[in-house]
Amino acid sequence: MDFKGARDPEAGKLLLPSDSHSIKTHGSQGDLTSKHSLIAAFAYGLASMAMVFINKAVLLQYPHSMTLLVLQQVSTAVLIYFGRALQLTNTRNMDWKTSKKLLPLSLFYNANVAFALASLKGVNIPMYIALKRLTPLAVLITGFFFGKAKPSTQVSLAVLLTGLGVIIAALGDFSFDPMGYTLALTSVAFQTAYLVLVERSAAEDGLSSIELMLYNSVLSLPFLLLLIFATKELPFSGVLLLQKIKSFGFLMLFLVSLIMGIVLNYTMFLCTAVNSALTTTIVGVLKGVGTTTLGFLVLGGVKVHALNVTGLAINTAGGIWYSFAKFNQKQKKSMVKQEDEQQPASKWNS
């Protein structure tokens, strides 16, 4: 789950010499910190890109996305408890009060992932990335109704350009799947609700990344199991999985998918903790450029059309513009804050 940094640097952190906390506390090691930041950003981008293709590859052979997500969450919880038993991590026990606070966030987060996984069965990877880039537009519209401050002109134009690119790309999508598009847009809606809820909530305070992953995994299981029964995946998904894992190639791919679900969540938090949330966003957009390009070349399912390529190019340009517009916005706010802090000192000296 993508939460803000934890207050307690010790709770739940991995006991490794390369821990971000231990590096941050040594100001003299500037080169090491920069190197660590770069590695964290690269690891998140690589994990995020790989996860899209791995999930797509699994779903091409095993179309039961809800069962896949349940097994990914169970694997996360089991690995964390196993790590605690081996004293590799010192996560705290779950408590009822925190669980109640985090339950809505967990539901929205997992609904987003569940619908995103389901959409991958019918939407090619370039269009999937394009549709997911509509999230800033949805957040912008939601913020308007919640009375948030009006975004800058550049941010607004970038978001509109991203949306325009999706419409143009969809017009040239020969493999258009109404159900796939509906599922992807539903995923965007849940992701928007999740982001707005995180922004308006302080429930995440005081928890480490690993503890948040544990809460998310455990709290999501009842909801996901309900979805599995509602979609009637069981018992067919279990029977098909037992048949599929007899193939060594599929078994390895399936295990990698389970492991990468954990790796992606951890690298996402690590990138945000070592760098910033903005850096993570920019890395995510640049990752999307790479994923879109590779999506035309691997796993098939993409018939090239001028409108589709043009729309995806516009959508990507809008995503990059949005990231850098937000970056410039943050830089200006930082400069204004520094000037405000320097003004009282200059008045005192005079």
Secondary structure, 3 states (H helix, E strand, C coil): CCCCCCCCCCCCCECCCCCHHHHHCCCCCHHHHHHHHHHHHHHHHHHHHHHHHHHHHHHHHCCCHHHHHHHHHHHHHHHHHHHHHCCCECCCCCCHHHHHHHHHHHHHHHHHHHHHHHHCCCCCHHHHHHHHCCHHHHHHHHHHHCCCCCCCHHHHHHHHHHHHHHHHHHHCCCCCCHHHHHHHHHHHHHHHHHHHHHHCCCCCCCCCHHHHHHHHHHHHHHHHHHHHHHCCCCCHHHHHHHHHCCCHHHHHHHHHHHHHHHHHHHHHHHHHHHCCHHHHHHHHHHHHHHHHHHHCCCCCCCCCCHHHHHHHHHHHHHHHHHHHHHHHHHHHHHHHHHHHHHHHHHHHHC
